[in-house]
């Protein structure tokens, strides 16, 4: 398996320069194609018609969103014109409720989506919607980068493992990174006593990765911090890791939006790239 098509998704009048630089580096280093989708968000509507809406007001919102998307596309095109790689770009207007359809369709025909941090201070809710659309509708892995990252960033990787289908999907999606890395740490945080691999925590996933050529070690961590995401992040920094791989939304999106969860906690405070899949 190899990555041959990367998709970068932006929204609004600005874009994450670090995410763009990372996507360019990944595509160039793998002789891959980079596609860019520039979204203009029409915040006047939420994905359906509402009674009493002024036609002029609706048209104004669409025009503003279209102009923002086109301006961003033009900026990114100027940046990409100087790069020697295959690339394409397009802009689209999306009402808030239509983001899943537009992003999901574009993501289906890519090997990985690249975005900046979707959660945290100063982030719009549409950025989280883009992440969720790629994961749930597009069914592709997403690389979330908190800033510009070198193409060979995935030298030391921490794989968060909890025996869920989502964690296994993330491991499969990250295989090209995992097999090329100098070291892979399979990390379990306070695993339950009644799991299938109770006597050999992380043994099955470690052996599977080893057969693919990955250099793997397993580690069981006590839950010394209030949040699982904090425990994994602290361990990754102590191990001088460059990438965290983990499953996304093992709990429902609704539950995480209300109560929080490892997915949102990890991404809101990410200080290194995180690859997620489900």
FENJOVEN-V758795 format. One record per backbone hydrogen bond with DSSP energy under -0.5 kcal/mol. CO is the residue of the C=O (numbers start at 1). NH is the residue of the N-H. If there is no record, write none. Layout:
{{CO NH} {CO NH}}
This chain:
{{2 4} {4 33} {5 111} {5 112} {6 35} {7 114} {8 37} {10 39} {15 17} {16 20} {17 21} {18 22} {18 149} {19 23} {20 24} {21 25} {22 26} {23 27} {24 28} {25 29} {26 30} {27 32} {28 31} {32 86} {33 6} {33 35} {34 88} {35 8} {36 38} {36 90} {37 10} {37 39} {38 92} {39 12} {39 41} {40 42} {40 94} {41 43} {42 45} {42 96} {45 96} {48 46} {50 53} {54 58} {55 59} {56 60} {57 61} {58 62} {59 63} {60 64} {61 65} {62 66} {63 67} {64 68} {65 69} {66 70} {67 71} {68 72} {69 73} {70 74} {71 75} {72 76} {73 77} {74 78} {75 79} {76 80} {77 81} {79 82} {80 83} {83 85} {86 34} {88 36} {90 38} {92 40} {94 42} {95 98} {95 99} {96 99} {98 102} {99 103} {99 104} {100 104} {101 105} {102 106} {103 107} {104 108} {105 109} {106 109} {107 110} {111 141} {112 7} {113 143} {114 9} {115 145} {120 123} {124 127} {124 128} {125 129} {126 130} {127 131} {128 132} {129 133} {130 134} {131 135} {132 136} {132 137} {133 137} {133 138} {134 140} {141 113} {142 144} {142 276} {143 115} {143 145} {144 274} {145 117} {150 153} {153 155} {153 156} {155 182} {155 183} {156 242} {156 243} {157 159} {157 185} {158 160} {158 245} {159 161} {159 187} {164 168} {165 169} {166 170} {167 171} {168 172} {169 173} {170 174} {172 175} {174 177} {174 178} {175 179} {176 180} {177 181} {183 157} {184 186} {184 217} {185 159} {185 187} {186 219} {187 161} {188 190} {188 221} {192 195} {195 198} {197 200} {198 201} {200 203} {202 206} {203 207} {204 208} {205 209} {206 210} {207 211} {208 212} {209 212} {209 214} {210 213} {214 216} {215 184} {217 186} {219 188} {219 221} {221 190} {222 224} {227 231} {228 232} {229 233} {230 234} {231 235} {232 236} {233 237} {234 238} {235 239} {236 241} {237 240} {242 273} {243 158} {244 275} {245 160} {246 277} {252 256} {253 257} {254 258} {255 259} {255 260} {256 260} {261 265} {262 266} {263 267} {264 268} {265 269} {267 270} {273 244} {274 144} {274 276} {275 246} {276 142} {277 248}}
